[in-house]
Amino acid sequence: MAERIRIQKAIANAGLMSRRKAEEAVELGRVHLDGKTTRLGDRVDVENQILTLDGVPLPVNPEIETHLLYKPVGVISTASDPGGRKTVVDLIPSEKRLYPVGRLDADSEGLILISNDGDLTNRITHPRYGITKKYLVLVDGVPSTSKLKRLVSGVELEDGAAQALSARLMDSSDGRALVEMVMVEGRNREVRRMLASIGHETVRLVRTAIGPIIDQDLQPGESRVLLATEVRDLLESGNPT
């Protein structure tokens, strides 16, 4: 069994708050260990027990890593590829066994998470949790307001109905338009297929946000470790049904 450390130290180590603030959270009954309310002086085995603050699991296991990557065009969203193509995992400077959280098509670019956190992966990829993904899409032609409304009300694809939470025209010039779409689902090439269904082919697609997580400084191929506070914000976001 791993070393057991005091609850407040584990919370502070996760980067969420100071040890004093963690002590206050414990005293207010906001912290639970394996579902039970903790008290000052309690200890946690960070590798084998679940510590929560306000019902949200804390990333206190030192073996868990989550990276935010700006995926370039041409890189595939898998952990490995028999054909030898570069994968998102190849771009992460880590010795741990990590996996992409969801997918981003090879010809698309933008933010994707790479992690070994199973709970975080499930919350982000399962539509029931309602964690959104935002895209900026350059398309041929300029979609009308009525066409954009169809994306929100729902369009029929070959694998069933699909709809965006929102779709709006951001800019247009030279016969092309920039459309912002917010999605919860992440089916294969779903955004591209939805736009094609209303008569507009995608020229470029960039994922700009995953829930509350954005980073305008990352360049294609660059990554960074997700902050503990960002992990907590992700776990708190969405509306599970």
N, C-alpha and C positions, 0 to 999 in steps of 0.2 A: 504494500500500500504506500502511496506517495505521502510525503510530509503533510501533516495537517497544520494549517495556519489560521490565525484568528480571522473571524469574519470581516472585521473592519479593514484589516490589512489586505485581504483578498479583493475587496471592493476598491480600495485605493490602488492596488496593483493593476486593476483593470482600467484605470485612468478615468473613472467616472466622476470621482469626487475626492476630496481630501479625506484622510483618516478620521478627522474630527467630524466632518459631515457624515461619514459612513456610520460613525458611532451614534449620531443623532438619528439617522434613518433606522438603525437597529432599535433604538429606544422607542421610536414611534411605531414600531411593529410593521415597518415597510419591507423588511428583509425576511425571506424564508429559505430554509435549507431542506431540500427534498420534500417541500410542501409544508413544513412545520415552521412556525414563527421562531425566530432566533432571539437569543439574549446575548448581551455583552459577555465576552469570555468564551462563547462557543467557537469551535474550530471547524474548518472545512477541508476536506480532501478535494482539491481543485480538479483532480483528474477523474474522479469517480462520482462526485456528488453534484447536484444541481442547485446553484445559488440564484435566487431571484430577487429583484428589487421592483416593487410595485407590480409583481406578477410577471416581469420580463426577465428571462434568463440572462445572467451576466457572463461575458466572455472571459472567464477566469482560468480556463484550462490552457496552460502554456503550450500544449501541443496543437491547439487550434490556431489556424492562420486564415485570414481573409484578405485578399489583395484586390484592389481596384485597378483594372487595366483598360487603356484605350486600345481596343483591337483595331489593327490596320486592315485594310482591304486585302484579301488573299490569304489571310490566316484563318484556319478553321477552328470552330469551337468544340474541340474534343480534347481528351487528355493525351491521346496518341493517335497516330495515323499509319496504317500499314503501308500506304503509298509514299511515306516519307515527307509529306507536306508539313509545313510549319504549323504548330498548334498554339493556342493561347497559353497552354501550360509551359511551352518552350520559352515563353517570354518572361516568365516569373522567376526571379532570383531566389529560389528556395529549394531546400533539400527534402522538404516534406512532400508526401503524396497528395497532390491537390487536383481538383476537378472544376471545370467550368460550371457556373451556376446558371442554368438555362442555356439558351443558344443565341447566337448572332450570326446570320448567314455569312458565308465566305466573302461575298461581294458587298457586304455592309460593313460599317465601321462604328466605333464609339465605345461606350462604357460597358464593361462586363465584369462580373465578380468571379474570382478564382478562389476556391476555399475547400477546406475539409470539415466545415461545420455543417453537419447534417440537418440540424434544426433550422438554421438560417437558410440553407438551400431549399428545404421544403416550404418554408414560409414565402420565399420569393417566387418559386416556380409554380406553386399550386394556386390556381385562380381563386380558390375560396378565401384566401387571405387578403385579396384585393390590393396587393402591392403593385403600384403602377410603374410603367416604363414610358418614357417620353422620347419621341423621335422627331427629327427634322428631316423632311424628305423633299428633295428636288425632283419635280416631275415635268414631263413634257405636257404642254398645254396649261391652261389656267382653269381649274375646277370652279364651277359656279357654286353659289351659296347652297342651292338645292342639292347639288352633288355631295357637298361636304356634310350636309344634314343626313344624307343617306348613310354615310359611314358611321354616324352615331346611332341612327335608328336601326341599322343592321343591313348587311348585304349577304347574299347567298354565295358561298364558295363550294367547290366540289366536295369538301369534307365537312360541310355544315355551315350554319349561319355564323357570321362574325360581326362584331361591332366595336367601335372605339368609344372611349369615355368622352373624348372631345376631339374635334378636328377643325382647324382654322387656317385660313390663308394668312401667311406672314408677309409675303412679298411676291412680286411678279415682274418679269422683264424678258424681252426678246423671246416671247412665246413659251416661257417656262415659269413655273411657280414654286415657291417654297411653302410647304405645308407642315404644320405642327400637328402631330397625332399623339394622343395619350391612350395607352392600351393596358389591359390587365392580362389578357391571354398572350401566349407566345408561340403559337403554332408555326410550323415551318413556312417561312416566307409570307407570313400572314399579312403584314402591312403592305408589301408589294402586291399581293394578290387582291387585296381590298381596293387599292388604288386602281389596279388594272380593271377591276370589275366596274368602275365608274368611268373608264375610258382614258386613264392617265398612266403611262408607263413611268416607272421609277428610273431616274438618272443617277441619283446618289441618295443613300440612306445613312443617317447618323443617329445613334442612340445617345441622347444627351443627359438622361437622368434615370436612375433606378430608385423609385420611391423618393425619399428626401436627399439622396446622394447625387451630387453633381460635382464636377471638377473641370473648370474651363482651362486649367493650366496644363493638364496632361496632354502630351503630344502622342501621335500614333506610335505604338510600341512601348510607351512608357507605362509604368505602374507604380503603385505605392501601397503600403499596408493600410488597411482600413482602420481608422481610429476606433477605440472601444466605444466612445460616445456615438460614433456613426453606426456601429453594429447595433447598439441599443436603440437608436432612432429607427433603424430598419425594422427591428423586431416589433417596435411599437406601432409602426405605420400600417396602413391598411385597415380593413374592416372584416375580420373573419366572420363567416356565416355558418 
